Amino acid sequence: MKSAWGRLFKKKIRKKQRMLFEDHESLSIEQELGPSLSENIEFIKKTLGNSGDLIIREFNMGKPWLNKAASIYINGLTDKELTGHLVIEKLMADASTLDHDYWSPHQLGTFVKEHLLTIPHIEMITELQKLFSFLLSGQTIVLIEGWAMACACASQGGEVRSISEPSTETSVRGPKESFTESLITNTSLVRRRIKSPNLWLENKKLGNITQTQIGIMYINGVVNEKLLNEVRERLNKINVDEIQGSNTIEEWITDETFTPWPTIFVTERPDVVTGNLLEGRIAIFVDGTPIPLIVPATWNQFFQTAEDYYLKWGLAGFLRGIRIVSFLITLLGQANFIAFVSFHPELVPTPLLINLAAQRQGVPFPIIVEALLMELTFEVLREAGVRMPRPVGQAVSIVGALVLGEAAVSAGIVSSAMVIVVAATAIASFTIPHYLMTDATRLLRFVMIILAGVLGLYGVGLGIIILVAHTVSLRSFGVPYLSPFAPFKVRDQQDAILRLPIPFMEKQFHFISKKKKKSGKN
């Protein structure tokens, strides 16, 4: 359930968005097309500000005594060759075969749609609002003199990024495809893997100004209807002017706003989306974004990778265990080190304690300040490596860490043990496969360091209790965030920390899907 603060925060945002929407109400077009070709063209030019990428081609349809026509499209969004061959050429050449001396506008329009235009998909429109929606989506609009309708021809094209290898979710044995910024391309990548008529896609547009295309994909008969209705309801409540990407939708539909944990799963791999759809989840694609959203999400899901299903089941379970242990090291490693050295030295072996004390001689800062200083330095190096050009960024992050660490120890600012602990926790964080969980762990690590520096192991224990209680209370579209661990379900442990051999994985998750899935063996 959403917290009261979360609901209040979103309520205020919606109020501001409604105020912005009222300011843009004048942009909505409620008129219909008229019979005059020139007036329709002038209105389109005026509405679009006579933009330089608006291409209008006026021509005669075959014989001179037939009505004039015009094709309108946006340069860069439309396939010009497709428009030229299947729209303009057909209207100019094939119309000359007409034997009638006079055609009424309705007869002419019907003939154009049913006999002349050979483009795969055509939709007849009368409203100017729909005309601009189709036009700005890359379709070609055909207007005819005396005909108060228009043909919207599916001719989307333009330059798009080609399919490439995933950059954040690499795989050795798995496929080497990743999503692009094209919604049509992304959904086709999933359909290549699920050739079932039950794979359904619902399209809608969000954003009063941007009119961003959204695709909701699920497997009918496998998805839970309550979950599907909840997704539709939350998307329908989004009333904003702009949708810049999937992250905007993520913040609007998430269950809990004020939580460090990601409650919506994201991926750039089509095979990961396929696997989640088969488990009964729902994928939300956003045009212009190569990262779709997958709901609902569970905590355990962020420690699984596509590679787990291309490796032997024993090795996959071993690697998952390493990721969980590395997560604990990243979250609690420095906090426990500070607590042991500062508050509980009796728990440290005497030879090691003597070495640590010798290393800290001459260090002017308390150990908590030393830890925070090193952590902040490492975060600055990480951010610098990400923002700078890739070849330079790698050099900055690697050389900078070595040089600054060695210089800091030589200058007596920090101890060598602290450098080792910070480096160990940083390396452990790289084993977490999904960056959303990595970012959450980085933030929580600072909280644990402060609690350990103030209260010792009691502070670490208090932080763990609060964090576990908060995590247990979370839901992702009605699904407990810690499922299948809390509440514990034995039959859902088949693909939790350990993964059973695929022939024995016969059921989908109890909390997500409503239908059992058959595996390779009966």
Protein Blocks (a to p, Z undefined) as FASTA:
>chain_A
ZZfklmmmmmmmmmmmmmmmmmmmmmpcfbdcdfblklmmmmmmmmnoopaklccdddde
hiakbccddddddehjacfklmmmmmmmmmmmmmmmpmbfbdcfklmmmmmmmmmmmcfb
dcddfbfklmmmmmmnopacdddehiacdcdddfbecjdddddddfklccfklccbdcdf
bfklmmmmmmmmmccfklccddddehjklopacdddddehjacfklmmmmmmmmmmpccf
bdfbfklmmmmmpmblbbcbdcbdcdfbfklmmmmmmnopacdddehiabdcdddddfkl
mmccfklmmccfklmmmmmmmmmmmmmmmmmmmmmmmmmmmmmmmlpcfklmmmmmmmmg
oiabdfklmmmmmmmmmmmmmmmmmmmcfklmmmmmmmmmmmmmmmmmmnomacfklmmm
mmmmmmmmmmpmbfklmmmmmmmmmmmmmmmmmnommlmmmmmmmmmmmmmmpceehiaf
kbckbccdfklmmmmmbccdfklmmbccfklmmcdcddfbZZ
